[in-house]
Amino acid sequence: MAEKLTNINLEELTSSSEEEFKKLNFDLARGYAPYLGLNFDKDILLNLGDKAWWEADYGVKIVDGKEIGMSIKDAFRCLVDPHRTYQLAGGIREEVENIRKTRDCLTGIDAGTGTGILSILMLASGVDKVYAIEINKETYDATSDFIERLGLQGRIIMILGDATQIYLPDLVEQKADILVSENLSAALMDEPQYEIINHLSKYLSHEGKIIPYIAQLSISLAVADWEGVYPGKTKITERRLIKSEEFQILYFLRVWSHKGICLYQ
């Protein structure tokens, strides 16, 4: 395990402006970058404006005949997207404040935790314990160590497994209060957002909250060349949109939290 990360004030993550949040977010990224064998300031910060750096690896790696979701670099890309994370932080904070009005001790679930940033945001917002699920073993190992370096290992419980099938014995009777699952891709096609929420909802209390809660898709006609399914995959399909003079390609996504705050647009 590397040195402890003692210079990061997690409470400021939920009370700062977006610009201040970005600085804190990048401080976390500096602590996580070595797990990728990279230096944040030299290898990453200067490349954030390069479109190629953001090309996802999602679904590329196959283990035992099954795709394992995002790579560790994909998870890190989410960490260094501060605008996206800041919007989620606002939704989490709002929901936790509402739940706190009727509950004293709060438990959360973070599905597809990646670098653990959303679990950290839940703690910073007032959740007492978070069960953080990650399917990728490399990411799970790195984030487990990262959480320990932050001194949060007693409050964020790392679990290696598939969030669409995982069994959570601790939450069979004592249900969770909030479920955060940011597994959103274009048109909700490539990541199992619905399957995750459908499965993990049984571990939520009747008053439990889900973030995001609603997704709205807006599309227009386009021409698509369907490349087919890679060996070992059952749901993930490679897609390539072809430029067309007949149709203008338009697609965007809006996602809301339970109380109506817009997380994405």
Helices and strands as residue ranges (DSSP letters): G 10-14, H 18-32, G 33-36, I 40-44, G 45-47, G 51-54, E 62-63, E 66-67, H 72-79, H 82-99, E 107-111, H 117-125, E 129-134, H 137-149, E 156-160, G 169-171, E 176-181, G 186-188, H 193-200, G 201-203, E 204-211, E 214-219, E 223-226, E 239-242, E 251-256, E 262-264
